[in-house]
Amino acid sequence: MRKLLLIAVLALLAGTVSAQRPELLVTMGQLSVNGGMAEQAVAVKNNSGITLTQVWIECGFLAENGTLLSEGLASINNLRPGAIGYALPKTSHGKGATWAICTVSSVRY
């Protein structure tokens, strides 16, 4: 749990998280909460030399005290080398979310 909290704090401070795949650079933008709907803007840069057919982004939406409220998924399709793709993982159970933790959950080449 401490490791997850440390990763979350570093992500909030830097705004950028290096995925488990070093060829991808994940940058988190603004978290929007409207009623129960929460969405997190995420950008992914493809630093590899090949086109990625599909990149899945998974976000956990958390309350101020760190309690996980819900999770959301979004995908980016046909991300060419050097390109930046954008996604909006969202949830309809995000009421009270004040921050999010996002990661690349899978990549299809």
N, C-alpha and C positions, 0 to 999 in steps of 0.2 A: 504494500500500500504506500509506503514511503517513497519507493522508487517511482510509482505512478504519479504521486504528488509532485515530486521533484521534476519529472518530465513535463508535467502540466505547467508548473511555475516557469520553467525555462521557455516553454512554448509561448506563454503569455508575455514574457519579457522580450523575447526576440521576435515573436510573430512568425518565425520560420522553424519548421521541424524537418530534419532530414529523415526520410523514411528508412525502413530497413533496407531499402534498395538505394544505394548511394547515387544511382543515376537519376533519381527523382528528387526534386526540391519542392516541398510542400509549404505554402505560405497561407496562413489564416488571415482572413479579413474581418469584417464586422459581423458580430452576432446580432441578429434581429429577433425580437420576441414581440408577438402581437397576439394577445389573448393566450390561447394554448399552443399556438403555432410558433415554433422556433426554427430558425435556419441560420446556418453558418456559411459565410462566403469562404471558398477555398480555391487557391490557384495551385496548379502543379506544372512544373517545368520539366520537360523531358531532356535530360542531359546525355541520353544514350545516343547511339548512332543508328537506331532502328525505330520504325514507326510502331507505336504501341496500339494495338487494336482496341483495347479497353482497359481503363484504369478505374478501379472502384475505391471510393473514399468513404470511410466510416467515421462518424463523429458520435461521441458521447456528450450529451447535454447535461450539465451539472448545476445544482443549486449553489448558492454562495458558500455553504458549509461543506461542499464537495460531494454531496449525495448525488448519485447518478439518477436522473429523472427519466431519461429515455435515450434511445440511439436512433441515428438516421443514416441513410445510405444515399449515394449519388454516384454517377459514373461519367467519365469523359471518354469519348470515342475517337479513334484515329488520331492520336496525338503524335505528330511528326517530330523528328529530331530537332531539338532547339526551340520547339514551340511551347507555348504556355496554354494550358486548358483551364477552364473554370467550371466549378460545380457548386451547387447549393444543397448539401445534405440537410434534410429537414425532418421534423417530427411534429405530430399534432398533440403530443403530450409534453410540451416544453414549457408550460406555465411555471414561472419562477426560475427559469434558467438564467444564470448570470455569466456563464463561461462554457466553453466546449473544448474537448480534446479530439483532434482528428488525426487519422493515419491512413495510409494506403493499405487497404485490406487485401487486394489482389490485383494482379496485372496479367492481361492476356496479350501475348506477342503475336 
